[in-house]
């Protein structure tokens, strides 16, 4: 599921992330279908003494997308963050495939206007998060190579 969503190049990294997701200072939630197969997973990392939780990762298998599974996982994650005393959830959403108007442009020039007028060109997930109340709070230009930014979103949960 992770390799399908994020690519083969990250195979070893995901194995490490899965193992680490069960640590005491983490949140790990799986969506399981009626056949006892995992169809989605969301994880969280405690930051800033628990005031902030980083949502990492969120993945839904290709057959379960557009069915509300991601929304259910995020909602449950938000509930668990609140129960742990968290105030804010943050996440980064890479644009490695020219999926937004922020890719392949000079973001150092007129950054705030580019953020304000962002366009989704190819089903980038930032709009999914916006529909759940998350706001774009920044961008890291060239985070994944020249012209491939990381878009930062956050939401208050208190």
HELIX and SHEET records of a PDB file:
HELIX    1   1 UNK A    2  UNK A    6  1                                   5    
HELIX    2   2 UNK A    8  UNK A   10  5                                   3    
HELIX    3   3 UNK A   11  UNK A   20  1                                  10    
HELIX    4   4 UNK A   48  UNK A   50  5                                   3    
HELIX    5   5 UNK A   69  UNK A   83  1                                  15    
HELIX    6   6 UNK A  111  UNK A  116  1                                   6    
HELIX    7   7 UNK A  126  UNK A  131  1                                   6    
SHEET    1   A 6 UNK A  26  UNK A  32  0                                        
SHEET    2   A 6 UNK A  38  UNK A  47 -1                                        
SHEET    3   A 6 UNK A  52  UNK A  60 -1                                        
SHEET    4   A 6 UNK A  88  UNK A  94  1                                        
SHEET    5   A 6 UNK A 150  UNK A 156 -1                                        
SHEET    6   A 6 UNK A 135  UNK A 140 -1                                        
END                                                                             
